[in-house]
Amino acid sequence: MLDILKAIIIGIVEGLTEFLPISSTGHIDLVSQLITIDQGKDFMAMFEYVIQFGAILAVILLYFNKLNPLDWRKSKAERDSIWVLWFKVLVAIIPSVVIGLPLNDWMDAHLHTPVVVATTLILYGVLFIIIENHFAGKKPKIASLADLTFSTAFLIGLCQALSIVPGTSRSGATILGAILFGASRFVATEFSFFLAIPTMFGVSLLKVGKFLLNGNSFTGLQWEILLTGTVVSFIVAWIAIKWLLKFVQTHDFKPFGWYRIALGLVVLAVLFF
């Protein structure tokens, strides 16, 4: 029962932080210093990533109509534009596949530490503030997803690949890159959602495969823990996504930058003292 409660807490953290540019992995790493599910190290390493599937499902359901190119009620032009969007997403995930897959195990073994998380939280927090100040008052060149070129999508994908370092934030790196290359905050946010679908689904499959290849198998309790974390992640992510979309229409990302800096400094202070 205690592990189920821990799964609920971690699921809340995952759902809340996955799409906000504050690093879900970083927050879960920090929470895991205090809360450890007693099902073995391999299970915990897999669980922290696989519950992201709940957050993926929230995006898919919220955007199903917008992302479904097989709906024959849409015009041919509308269906074609959705296919083009999906091709842009596929182009954008190439860097994560090429860079992220070979380095995944090394990153897990060496960089999942509070110092690394705190440092990247602060670094990207500062970048958010600098970039937002630089573009303040300027009209974005990319005001819709249709304006996004394949080359710009690839460049945004390169930024997403930076998120393999814990504490960076996949959504944060993607949003920063998109804004830097001329996208509006709303376009940057939505494109980060869409990139999450294949990226996080692929990572989830990778982690489950690694868990099973290491000779593990799922017990009944482990299935319950995994399902609980995933469902909670889905519910909280749904709420977080809808809130963020409203927020970015009238606000910039500097509050997230300041939050990242404050949290990073708190972590470093706790480690120091």
N, C-alpha and C positions, 0 to 999 in steps of 0.2 A: 504493500500500500504506500509506503514511504517513497519508493522509486516512482510510482505513478504520480505522486504529488510533485516530485522533482521534475518529471517529464512535463507536467503542466507548466511549471515555472519556466523551464527552458523553452518550451513551445511559445509562451507569451513573449519571451525575449526575442526569439527568432522571428515571429510574426511581426512584432513591432519594429524591429531594426533592419529587416531584410531589404526593404525598399526605401527606407529613410537613409540618407547618405551619411550614416554614422557607424557603419561596419557591424553586421550581424555576427560575423565570425569573431571579431574582436570582443564584442560584448559577451558572446557565449563562452569564449576562452576565459574572460574575467569571471563570469558567473561560475564556471566549472572549477575555479580555484576554491570556491565555497561549497558548491553543490556537485557531488559526484554520484552518478547512478551506479549502484553496486552490481553491475553485470559484466565486469571485465573491461580492460582497456580497449580491446578491439571493438567491442560493442559500442562503447562511448564514442570512439573515434568515428564510427559509422553513423551513429544516431544523430550526432550534431549536424551532419550534412544532409542526411536523408529526410529529416523533418522539414527541410526546405521544400520538399515536394508539396506540402500543404500551401506554402506561399505561392508556388508555381500555379497550383490549381486555382487559387484566388484570382490571379491575373487572367488565366484562360477563361474562367467563367465570366469575369467582369468585361472582358474584351472579346468574347466569343463571336458576337455579330460582326465586330469591326475586323476581326482577324480570320474570318471564315470565307475562303474564296470559292467554296463549293455551293453556296446558297444561290440557287437559280432564280430567286426573287430579285436578286441584284442585277443591274445592267452589266453587259459585257465589259464596259469601261471600268465599272466599280470592281468587278472580279479581277480584271487585269491589274488594277492598281494594288489590290491586296497581294497578288502573286509577286509583284515587283517589290512590295514592302518585305515579304518573306525572303526574297532573294537578297535584299539589303541586310536583313538580319543574319542570313547564312554567311555573307561576306564578312560581316562584323565579328562573327565568332571564330573566324579562322585563326587570328592571333592567339586566342585563348587555347585553342586545340594544339597549335604548334608549340607555343611557349609553356602553357599551363600543364599539359599532360606529362611531359618529360620531367618537370620540376616539382610535381605535386608531392611525391613521397619525401623529397629532400626538404621542401618547405614545412611539411608536417613534422619532420624530425628535428629541424633546427630553428625554425622561426616562430613557433607557437609559444612565445614567452611573453610575460607581462611587459617587459621592457620594450620589445619590438612593437607590441600592440599600442602601448602608450606613445611611443615615438611617432608611429604612422598616424595615430589619431591627431596628434598635434600638428604634424607636417601638413596633412591634407586639410585640417581646420584652417591653418594659415593660408593655404592656397585658395580655399573657398572665399575667404575675405578679400584677398588680393584680386582674384579674378572678378568677383562681383563688383568691387570698387572700380576696376578697369572698364567694365562694360556698363556701368551705371549710366542710364540715360541714353544709351546707344540702341538704335533699332536693330534687332537681329536679322541676319541675312537669310536664315532658315526659319520661316514662320510656320511651316507645316511639314509633315512627314514626306509629302510629295516633293518638297524642295530639297530633300536630303539626297545627295548624290551617292553613288556606290563608293567613290574614292573617300568621301567624308565618312561614310559608314565604316569603311575599313580603318580609318584613322581613329574613330571612336572605339573600334574594337581593340586597337593597340592600347588605348587607355584602359579599357576593361581588363586587359591581360595583366596590368600592374596590380590588380586586386588579389593576385595569388599571395602577396605579402599580407599576413594577418594584420588587421586594424586599418587597412586601406579603405575598404568598402567597395564592393563591386558596383553598386549603384552610384556611389560617390565618385569613383574614378570615371565611370561612364558619363555621368551628368557633367562633371567638370570638363571632360574632353569635348562633349557636345557643345557646351557653351563656348569653350575656347575656340572651336571651329565654326562658330557663328549661329548656333541653334538657339531658339528661344528656350526659356526655362521649361515651358510646358512640353515642347517637342523633345527636349533633352530628357525629361522625366518619363514621358511615354516610351521613348525608344529604349531607355534603360529597362523598363518593364518587359518589353518584347524580347530584348536580348537575354533576359533572365530565363525565358522559357527553355530554349535548347541548352543554354549554359548550365543551369542548375539541374535540369533533368539529366544531363550527361554526367555531372559530378555525382549525383545521387546513385546512378547506375554503377559508376566507377567504385564508389565506396562500398556498395552492397557486394559487388563482385570481389573486391579485395577482402572483405569480411569472410565470405564463403571460401575463397581460395586459400585463406589462412587456416582452413580446417574447422571453421566454426559453423554452427547451425543455430537456427532460431528456436528458442523455447517458447512455450505458451505465454509466459510472463513477458518475455522480450517483445513478442508481437503486440501485446497489450500496451507496453511502454511506448513502442514505436508508433502505434496507431494513435495513442493519446497525444503524443507530442505533435504529430502531423495534423490532427484535427484542430488542436488548439492554435497551431501555427496558421492554419487556413483561416480560421475565424478572425484572429487578430490582424493578419495581413490584409484581409478584405477591408477591415475598418481603417487600417493605416493607409492603404492605397487611396481610398476615397477621400480621406482627410488631406493627404499630400497633394492630390490633384486640385483641390480647392485652395490649399495654402499657396501653391506656386503661382496662381493666377493673380494674387495681390501682394505677394511677399517675395523677397530674394532668399538666397540660401545662407546668408551670413549668420543667422541664429544657429544653424547646424554647425557652422565653422567654430563659433564661440563655444558651443557645447562640447565639440570634439577637443578643443584646446583645454577646457576646464577639466574634462574627464581624464585626459592624458596626464595633466599636471597632478591630479589627485592620485592616480595610479603610481606615478613616479615618487610622489611624496610618501605614500604608504610603503613602497619598496625601500625608500631611503631610510625612513625612520623605524 
